[in-house]
Amino acid sequence: MPKQPSKFAVKYGYRAVVPLAILLIFAIYLLIEYLITGMDNSFLLAFSIVFFLITLLLFVGFSITISKRITKKYFHPETLVGQTGRVLKGVPANELGTVVVMSEDWSFICDTETHDNDQVTVIGVQEESATLRVKKIS
């Protein structure tokens, strides 16, 4: 079985988050300096706002690109097929719901109506969207 990375690593990637955290800390430092110096240095405020915006843009960009790469590297749908799970949010047939399988929340589609706390079995995975196809256990 492949190595299971942490949820944090899968979602964002450590290499993306560490530089962003440093930029965010620097932006907060500049904002605190601005407040401590009596709010008379507008350069510090402007610089702080610029760093906040840069951090936000980089975070969005990194989370989109890196999470896709990491998901492709660590996501193995064959490990999910045959697993059982519990429905968190029941839905009508052929609509997206939420299920817990192997201690992870997943989107799912079922051919029959599901209710909260129903037991389901994974019968397939739509790899392009990481949505589980499930069958309700009677």
Order of alpha helices (4+ residues) and beta strands (2+ residues): alpha-alpha-alpha-beta-beta-beta-beta-beta
